[in-house]
Amino acid sequence: MSEKVTVLGVGDVILDAPEPEKYFDTSKDLLRAADITIGNMEDPHTDRPCWSNMESHSAPPSDMKNLSAFKYAGFDVATIGGNHCFDQGPYGILDPMEYFHKNGIETCGAGADYDEARKPALVERKGVKFAFLHYNLTGPRECYATVMKTGCAYIRVATAYCNDRAEPGGSPTAIYTIADPRGMRNMADDILNAKKIADNVVVYFHSGSSGKPLLNQYELEITHYAIDMGAEAVLCCHTHAIASMEVYRNKPIFYGLGNFVTVTGAMNPDAKNAKQRHTDFFGWPGIQPWWDFDVFKMIKPGNVPCYPFAEYSRSTMIAKLEFGKDGLKSAGFIPCWINDKAQPTPVTRDSEKGKYVIDYIADWEKKSGFTFDFKWNEEGTEIVFDLTKDTESIYLDPPPEFTFY
């Protein structure tokens, strides 16, 4: 019988600030102690930048030397196929891949072409083999890999806005999101192939709506399908805020791990793309539907230097999974609070911030239609899931208090 292997997973990591290692000082001991630690590289790192994404919120190049913080914090795997991966062209992907591989960190989610982007990161610990896959479902299409182009592994998502009123241009009465069946089939093939060479498959998704913890229809579709195909756990990032959690077919789904270390000056008034960003959000209404303005306003500089996100996003977590050779054994998470130095810091049951973080998560869980019982372990240091029964769900999209009409 093999020993248990502990896997810790975190959400978005942005290292666009000097001395990035210091932001991990409150969490590094925990991350280093795990058998495998995985996190998402959100911003492109390269010394050969080339603006390649027309969107106003495309990310500037971060310094290559800042990637040393991944090694310092104890990461073993980096997902690199998010929506910003191609903002600085192919080198924003290829340069970090080369750096990570030279420093013993595996990558997944992006590559020199579509086939490479779909390859899993393979890691073995204590005789147990793992395959980690990563897919982007948030666009833009410029970041997608093709057979002849560097980019990310992706699944397209179609969006349909329904306006059942008489006024064209009015607010939608319903929004539907549907995952492309071709992308779903490719993901299924990847999971099934990974299961032939690994004991456990874990899937990361870059999904959701930035700044909004509420779920879209497609998020349930893709996460459930990944588990149906054989994934032992699903972890999602991108929203920069904690989203709901669910136990489905006795497997955990984290719909949004939230921010982790996310330090950047890209949203400052003097940033290179500040003028275009402002114009896109507040210029001609045809560019950006008016109902998204409140989303932009939520993502604003808070009380923490280099942390340009809303106050509520300071509640975050570290997913904790334990595996054997024959599958997942336990799941849960370690609640964290991003302190005034932008450092994600573990919090406990008896602390004020610990209670605040869990109350915040429980509130969003309820609004999203899930009935989830958050139980602390005996030491009061982490939340432990009951994997013997699936989460009750009366999911509504959107919930009544968030309808647009």
Sequence and secondary structure as in RCSB ss.txt:
>XXXX:A:sequence
MSEKVTVLGVGDVILDAPEPEKYFDTSKDLLRAADITIGNMEDPHTDRPCWSNMESHSAPPSDMKNLSAFKYAGF
DVATIGGNHCFDQGPYGILDPMEYFHKNGIETCGAGADYDEARKPALVERKGVKFAFLHYNLTGPRECYATVMKT
GCAYIRVATAYCNDRAEPGGSPTAIYTIADPRGMRNMADDILNAKKIADNVVVYFHSGSSGKPLLNQYELEITHY
AIDMGAEAVLCCHTHAIASMEVYRNKPIFYGLGNFVTVTGAMNPDAKNAKQRHTDFFGWPGIQPWWDFDVFKMIK
PGNVPCYPFAEYSRSTMIAKLEFGKDGLKSAGFIPCWINDKAQPTPVTRDSEKGKYVIDYIADWEKKSGFTFDFK
WNEEGTEIVFDLTKDTESIYLDPPPEFTFY
>XXXX:A:secstr
    EEEEEEEEEEE SSSGGGGGTTTHHHHHHSSEEEEEE S B SS      STT    B GGGGHHHHHHT 
SEEE  STTTTTT THHHHHHHHHHHHTT EEESEESSHHHHT  EEEEETTEEEEEEEEE S  GGGB BTTB 
EE B  EEEEEE  SSSTT   SEEEEEE HHHHHHHHHHHHHHHHH SEEEEEEE SBTTB S  HHHHHHHHH
HHHTT SEEEEE SSSB  EEEETTEEEES B EEEEE STTSTTSTTHHHHHHHHHS TTTS GGGHHHHHHS 
  SSTT  S GGGGEEEEEEEEEETTEEEEEEEEEEEE TTS EEE  TTSHHHHHHHHHHHHHHHHTTEE   E
E TTSSSEE  TTS  EE   SS GGG   
